[in-house]
Amino acid sequence: MRTWYRPLVVFSGLMAVTALVSAVGLLVDDRVLLGAPIWLKPLKFSISFVAFGLSWAWLLSLPQRRPRFLGGTAWVIIVASVLEMVIIIGQVVRGKQSHFNTTTAFDSLLFSVMGATVAILLLATLVLSVYIAARRLAPAAELLAIRFGMAISLLGMAVGILMTTASSGVEGITGAHSVGVVDGGPGLPLTGWSTTGGDLRAPHFIGMHALQLLPLLALAIRRRGERASIRIVWATSLGYLGLVVLTTWQALRGQPLFEPDWITGTAFGVLAFGVALGVLSARNQPEVSAHPAEAERIPS
């Protein structure tokens, strides 16, 4: 039985502490930034990093022998992530916007550092993903879900790059979450995603969390047999990928997530129908379980 990669587990614990601090901040600090409680951003980032850290702590437990460079790459991810959170929380304490803020030389420097940490985080995650994906570390359906989860998660991370190219319409702010409207307008509860224009945070969020949702799906259906499970994972993973692409396209066209036009709605319907068809077709597959010798089982 392999244990989860400890440094990433500790990192996730640290992010859980920052989430708790942020939650307390929401209760005792009534400041608002861009139409949302100022401590909401570090809370959301902390929770996301907890999920991200635990996912990779598990994934790095799968190889029987873990090369030293994997540990080094994981530490690069940890340092980059902690630095980003320090800047986010530091800007909250100052009452300043962390992302896209170039109003002063110091704010611009902080945003540049954050941009570098994001690039490093993306590259390091790509390195880990390529290594894990190239090896048979789990039964076929679960391995397929892991591969899709890592790839779509990277795509979701890359969507964040589009935010730096969006026009904010505000002097000193380079980039924006929203498209077609100014950041800080009416938004959905908790997420803050714009309800009057497009919002790139939606596909960014959906894509990144494929890393958790798809492997969990594969684990949940493992009793259905190998062939049926593989069909279900293929259908849902391709549908998930399509959803990330569709919501990105929708956001770039300035449409709120839950107010699509008929073109977006039709595309979503076709996508949902295809996924349902693929999942239902799995019923016709005979029950065949993977032989234990075919792949190294996922630790429970």
Secondary structure as UniProt FT lines:
FT   HELIX           6..28
FT   STRAND          32..33
FT   TURN            34..35
FT   STRAND          36..37
FT   TURN            38..39
FT   HELIX           40..59
FT   TURN            60..61
FT   HELIX           68..94
FT   TURN            99..100
FT   HELIX           105..133
FT   HELIX           140..165
FT   TURN            171..172
FT   STRAND          178..179
FT   TURN            183..184
FT   TURN            189..191
FT   STRAND          198..199
FT   HELIX           201..208
FT   HELIX           210..220
FT   HELIX           222..224
FT   HELIX           226..252
FT   TURN            253..254
FT   TURN            257..258
FT   HELIX           262..281
FT   HELIX           282..284
FT   HELIX           292..294
//
